[in-house]
Amino acid sequence: MIPVQEQMDILSRGAIEILPAGDLEKKLTAAVAEDRPLRIKFGADPSAPDLHLGHAVVIRKLADFQRLGHQVIFLIGDFTGMIGDPTGKSETRVALTRDQVRENATTYEEQVFRILDRDRTEVRFNSEWMDQMTAADMIRLCGHMTVARMVERDDFAKRLASGRSIGIHEFLYPLVQAYDSVALKADVEVGGSDQSFNLLVGREVQRGYDCRPQAVLTMPLLEGTDGEKKMSKSLGNAIGIADPATDVFGKLMSISDDLMLRYESLLSESPDALAEAMREGLHPMDAKKRLAREIVQRFHDEEAADAAQRHFEERFQARKAFEPDERVVQLPADGPLTVGRLVVLVEFAKSGGEAKRLISQGAVKLDGVVQDDPMAEVGAGEGLLLAVGKRRLARIRVEP
């Protein structure tokens, strides 16, 4: 392993807090002396189908830990996802079903390896231990936290002050997240800056189970494309890391110049390079293209980045008419042609699951009509206009 101070320089870069002071350095010192990797935990609840650039800010820090020789545990909260993280919420969240959570978790597991090294990543699901927990076990877990401590949390305090209700199950969320750290023997937990309370509860609960308490490292929250609220699929301001390359490029080109520099500082391999180039005369439009290209290339590839930039320049920057592509689709022999299948056949979605999600989000139109049923049948004919989002348009002839 490289020297501790060099590790600290890399790990602290871009971080909001490392708590408690000096603890991570002590853990790194012991790890170097014993020639053993630290166990680094990050948990994500699959409350939506895809990871987005906001997740990427934290996951890139996990990649830093990996490059320094440490073991990363990517924890998919398939159990906690059914509770719903109350962080930043003014109302009780609607709980997801286990089937919804499992479907979303499949994409998380696939997408995280666009950033992390598969060979150095341990993927776990917290249902592994939570499904085995008895009522007596849960009571013991609850005994490690007081109500007074729980209502210190800003979200809960505001809701109590305004008379809005708090479900008992919401108090369980940080406790279950904390128990995950016990089960995984986490040395360090990484999360967004809004997760500080939950991560610090993890330290308290670990002590209660005679475990060494974890160090906590928090990263900044990335604003969505609206430039105001935290990036979130539910708010419609997110850029998914698995979104089509043209969509990622186009959304990045739509953000403000100030937000572009914020994105650069949190997502670029060369933070502050664009700011310096702009001071030397680089036009903001060209700076934005450079950042968009870098991000598309990272999550797709160079060819996709080239195509996405050409698409933007030809159809938007040059203000050419947005003419739909001409496509021919054959009626399948093994069953009806459905809306979901059509979206996949014209390559506007990579899979039936992705097509289903696009339809559920109201992003698919046929001849200007929003589609809400992926199993709706499409018959043979000419001139069918398929639109997915704002940037994918095809004129389709369906042949028998």
C-alpha positions in Angstrom: 0.0 0.0 0.0 1.1 3.6 -0.6 2.0 5.8 2.4 -0.8 6.9 4.6 -0.5 10.6 3.9 -0.7 10.1 0.2 -3.9 8.0 0.7 -5.4 10.7 2.9 -4.6 13.3 0.2 -6.5 11.3 -2.4 -9.4 10.3 -0.2 -10.0 13.7 1.3 -10.1 15.4 -2.1 -13.6 16.6 -2.7 -15.0 15.2 0.6 -17.3 17.3 2.8 -16.5 15.6 6.1 -14.4 12.8 7.4 -15.6 11.9 10.9 -14.5 11.7 13.6 -11.3 13.8 13.1 -8.2 11.6 12.7 -10.1 8.3 12.7 -9.7 7.4 9.1 -5.9 8.2 9.3 -5.6 5.8 12.2 -7.4 3.1 10.4 -5.2 3.6 7.3 -2.1 3.5 9.5 -3.2 0.2 11.0 -4.1 -1.2 7.6 -0.6 -0.3 6.2 1.1 -1.8 9.2 -0.9 -5.0 9.0 -0.9 -5.1 5.2 -4.7 -5.6 5.0 -7.3 -3.7 3.1 -10.0 -1.7 4.9 -13.6 -2.7 4.3 -15.4 0.3 2.7 -19.2 0.3 2.7 -21.6 2.2 0.5 -25.3 1.4 0.4 -27.9 2.4 -2.2 -31.6 1.7 -2.0 -33.0 0.7 -5.4 -36.0 3.1 -5.1 -35.7 3.9 -8.8 -34.5 1.7 -11.7 -31.2 3.4 -12.6 -28.1 5.0 -11.0 -27.5 8.6 -12.0 -24.6 11.1 -11.9 -25.5 12.0 -8.3 -24.7 8.4 -7.3 -21.6 8.6 -9.4 -20.1 11.3 -7.2 -20.0 8.9 -4.2 -19.2 5.8 -6.2 -16.1 7.5 -7.8 -14.8 8.0 -4.2 -15.2 4.2 -3.7 -13.1 3.7 -6.9 -10.4 5.8 -5.2 -10.4 3.4 -2.3 -10.2 0.5 -4.7 -7.2 2.0 -6.5 -5.5 2.3 -3.1 -6.0 -1.4 -2.5 -9.0 -1.4 -0.2 -12.1 -3.7 -0.4 -15.3 -2.0 -1.5 -18.7 -3.4 -0.5 -21.6 -2.2 -2.7 -24.6 -2.8 -0.6 -28.0 -2.9 -2.4 -30.7 -2.1 0.2 -33.4 -4.5 -1.0 -34.7 -4.6 2.6 -34.3 -0.9 3.5 -35.8 0.0 0.1 -39.1 -1.4 1.3 -39.0 1.0 4.3 -37.9 4.1 2.3 -35.1 6.5 3.5 -36.8 9.5 5.2 -33.7 11.6 4.6 -34.8 15.0 3.2 -38.4 14.0 3.1 -41.2 16.2 4.6 -43.7 13.3 4.3 -43.7 9.6 4.8 -42.5 7.9 1.7 -44.6 5.3 -0.2 -43.1 1.9 0.5 -42.0 -0.2 -2.5 -42.9 -3.9 -2.9 -40.2 -6.5 -2.8 -40.8 -7.2 -6.5 -40.3 -3.5 -7.4 -37.1 -3.4 -5.3 -35.7 -6.5 -6.9 -36.4 -5.3 -10.4 -34.6 -2.0 -9.7 -31.8 -3.8 -7.9 -30.9 -5.8 -11.1 -30.0 -2.6 -12.9 -28.0 -1.2 -10.0 -25.9 -4.3 -9.9 -25.2 -4.0 -13.7 -24.5 -0.3 -13.8 -22.2 0.1 -10.8 -19.4 -1.7 -12.7 -19.3 1.2 -15.1 -17.4 2.9 -12.3 -16.1 0.2 -10.0 -13.6 -2.7 -10.5 -15.7 -5.8 -10.5 -12.9 -7.9 -9.1 -12.5 -5.6 -6.1 -16.1 -5.2 -5.4 -18.2 -7.3 -3.0 -21.9 -6.9 -3.9 -24.3 -7.7 -1.0 -28.0 -7.4 -0.3 -29.2 -6.4 3.2 -32.1 -8.9 3.0 -29.4 -11.6 3.6 -29.3 -10.8 7.3 -32.5 -8.7 7.8 -34.8 -11.5 6.5 -33.2 -13.7 9.2 -33.7 -11.2 12.0 -36.3 -12.3 14.6 -38.6 -10.0 16.6 -36.3 -10.4 19.6 -33.3 -9.4 17.4 -35.2 -6.3 16.2 -36.0 -5.3 19.8 -32.4 -5.6 20.8 -31.4 -3.4 17.8 -33.9 -0.8 18.8 -32.4 -0.8 22.3 -29.2 0.8 21.0 -31.0 4.1 20.1 -33.2 6.6 22.1 -36.1 8.5 20.8 -34.4 11.7 21.9 -31.4 10.9 19.8 -33.6 10.1 16.8 -35.6 13.3 16.9 -32.4 15.3 16.9 -32.4 14.5 13.2 -33.3 17.6 11.2 -35.9 16.0 9.0 -37.8 14.5 12.0 -37.5 17.7 14.1 -39.0 19.8 11.3 -41.9 17.4 10.8 -42.7 17.3 14.5 -42.6 21.1 14.7 -45.0 21.4 11.8 -47.3 18.7 13.1 -46.7 16.3 10.3 -46.7 12.6 11.2 -43.7 10.3 11.5 -44.1 6.6 11.0 -42.5 4.2 13.6 -41.0 2.3 10.6 -39.1 5.5 9.6 -37.2 5.4 12.9 -36.2 1.9 12.0 -34.5 3.0 8.8 -31.3 4.4 10.3 -31.1 1.5 12.7 -31.3 -1.1 9.9 -28.7 0.9 7.9 -26.5 0.9 11.0 -26.9 -2.8 11.5 -25.7 -3.3 7.9 -22.4 -2.0 9.1 -22.4 -4.5 11.9 -23.1 -7.4 9.5 -20.5 -6.3 7.0 -17.8 -5.4 9.6 -17.4 -2.0 7.9 -14.3 0.0 8.6 -15.5 3.1 6.7 -18.9 4.1 5.3 -19.2 6.5 2.5 -22.3 8.5 1.5 -23.7 11.8 0.5 -23.6 14.7 2.9 -27.3 14.3 3.7 -26.5 10.9 5.1 -24.4 12.1 8.0 -27.0 11.2 10.7 -27.5 7.7 9.4 -23.8 7.0 9.0 -23.0 8.3 12.6 -25.8 6.1 14.0 -23.9 3.3 12.4 -20.9 4.1 14.7 -23.2 4.0 17.8 -24.8 0.7 16.9 -21.5 -0.9 16.0 -20.3 -0.1 19.6 -23.5 -1.8 20.9 -22.5 -5.0 19.1 -18.8 -4.8 20.3 -17.6 -3.8 16.8 -15.0 -1.2 16.1 -16.9 1.9 15.0 -16.6 2.9 11.4 -15.1 6.1 10.1 -17.5 8.3 8.1 -16.7 10.0 4.8 -19.4 12.2 3.1 -19.4 13.6 -0.4 -21.2 16.7 -1.8 -24.7 16.3 -3.2 -25.0 16.9 -7.0 -27.8 19.3 -8.1 -30.0 18.1 -10.9 -30.4 19.6 -14.3 -32.7 22.2 -12.8 -29.7 23.6 -10.9 -31.7 23.7 -7.6 -32.7 20.4 -6.1 -30.7 17.3 -5.4 -30.5 15.1 -8.5 -33.3 12.6 -8.3 -35.2 10.4 -10.8 -38.4 11.2 -9.0 -37.9 14.9 -9.5 -37.2 14.5 -13.2 -33.9 16.3 -13.0 -31.6 13.3 -13.2 -29.1 12.1 -15.8 -28.8 8.3 -15.6 -25.4 6.8 -16.2 -27.1 4.2 -18.4 -29.3 6.7 -20.3 -28.7 6.8 -24.1 -25.5 8.6 -25.0 -27.4 11.3 -27.0 -29.7 12.0 -24.0 -26.7 12.3 -21.6 -24.9 14.6 -23.9 -28.0 16.7 -24.6 -29.0 17.1 -20.9 -25.4 18.1 -20.0 -25.5 20.7 -22.8 -28.7 22.1 -21.3 -27.4 23.0 -17.9 -26.2 26.5 -16.9 -22.6 27.6 -17.1 -22.3 27.8 -13.4 -23.7 24.3 -12.9 -21.3 23.0 -15.6 -18.4 24.0 -13.4 -20.0 22.3 -10.4 -20.4 19.1 -12.4 -16.8 19.4 -13.6 -15.5 19.7 -10.0 -17.4 16.6 -8.9 -17.3 14.4 -12.0 -14.3 15.2 -14.1 -11.0 13.5 -14.0 -9.5 17.0 -14.4 -11.4 19.2 -12.0 -11.0 22.9 -12.5 -9.4 22.4 -16.0 -12.5 23.9 -17.7 -12.6 26.9 -15.4 -9.0 27.6 -16.2 -9.6 27.2 -19.9 -12.6 29.5 -19.8 -10.4 32.2 -18.1 -8.1 31.8 -21.0 -10.9 32.4 -23.5 -12.6 29.0 -24.1 -16.3 29.6 -24.9 -18.7 28.1 -22.4 -20.4 26.1 -25.2 -17.2 24.5 -26.1 -16.3 23.9 -22.4 -19.7 22.2 -21.9 -19.1 20.0 -25.0 -15.8 18.9 -23.6 -17.3 17.9 -20.3 -20.3 16.2 -21.9 -18.0 14.2 -24.1 -15.9 13.1 -21.2 -18.9 11.9 -19.2 -20.5 10.1 -22.2 -17.2 8.4 -23.0 -16.8 7.2 -19.4 -20.2 5.6 -19.1 -20.5 4.5 -22.8 -17.4 4.6 -25.1 -15.5 6.9 -27.5 -17.7 5.9 -30.4 -20.8 6.7 -28.6 -19.3 10.1 -27.4 -18.5 10.9 -31.1 -22.0 10.1 -32.2 -23.6 12.0 -29.4 -21.6 15.1 -30.1 -22.4 14.9 -33.9 -26.1 14.4 -33.0 -26.1 17.5 -30.9 -24.2 19.7 -33.3 -26.3 18.7 -36.3 -29.8 18.7 -34.8 -29.5 21.4 -32.1 -26.5 23.6 -32.5 -26.8 24.0 -36.3 -30.6 24.3 -35.8 -31.4 21.7 -38.5 -34.9 20.4 -38.6 -35.3 17.4 -36.3 -36.3 14.9 -39.0 -37.2 11.4 -37.8 -35.1 8.4 -38.8 -36.8 6.1 -41.3 -37.1 2.5 -39.9 -38.6 -0.7 -41.2 -39.8 -3.3 -38.7 -41.0 -6.8 -39.4 -44.0 -8.2 -37.5 -42.4 -11.0 -35.3 -43.3 -14.6 -36.0 -43.3 -15.6 -32.3 -46.1 -13.3 -31.1 -47.6 -9.9 -31.5 -45.6 -6.7 -32.0 -46.1 -4.7 -28.8 -45.2 -1.1 -28.0 -42.5 -2.3 -25.6 -41.0 -4.6 -28.2 -41.2 -1.9 -30.9 -39.1 0.4 -28.7 -36.4 -2.3 -28.4 -36.5 -3.2 -32.1 -35.7 0.4 -33.2 -32.9 0.4 -30.6 -34.5 3.2 -28.4 -34.1 0.8 -25.5 -31.6 -1.9 -24.8 -34.0 -4.3 -23.2 -37.7 -5.0 -22.5 -37.2 -3.9 -18.9 -35.8 -0.5 -20.0 -38.6 -0.1 -22.6 -41.2 -0.8 -19.8 -39.6 1.8 -17.6 -39.6 4.4 -20.3 -43.3 3.7 -21.0 -44.2 3.9 -17.3 -42.4 7.3 -17.2 -44.7 8.6 -20.0 -41.7 9.0 -22.3 -43.0 7.0 -25.2 -45.5 8.4 -27.8 -47.0 6.8 -30.9 -48.3 9.3 -33.4 -48.3 11.9 -30.6 -50.2 9.8 -28.1 -48.5 8.9 -24.8 -48.4 5.1 -24.3 -49.0 3.6 -20.9 -49.2 -0.1 -21.8 -46.0 -1.9 -22.9 -48.2 -4.9 -24.0 -50.4 -2.8 -26.3 -50.3 -4.3 -29.8 -49.0 -2.5 -32.9 -50.3 -3.6 -36.3 -48.8 -3.5 -39.8 -48.8 -0.1 -41.5 -46.8 2.8 -42.8 -45.8 6.1 -41.4 -46.0 5.3 -37.7 -44.2 8.0 -35.7 -42.5 6.8 -32.6 -41.0 9.3 -30.1 -39.0 8.4 -27.0 -38.2 11.4 -24.9 -37.3 14.7 -26.7 -34.3 13.4 -28.7 -35.3 10.1 -30.3 -37.7 10.1 -33.2 -38.4 7.5 -35.9 -40.9 7.1 -38.7 -41.6 3.4 -38.9 -43.1 1.1 -41.5 -44.3 -2.1 -40.0 -44.3 -5.0 -42.5 -46.0 -8.3 -42.2 
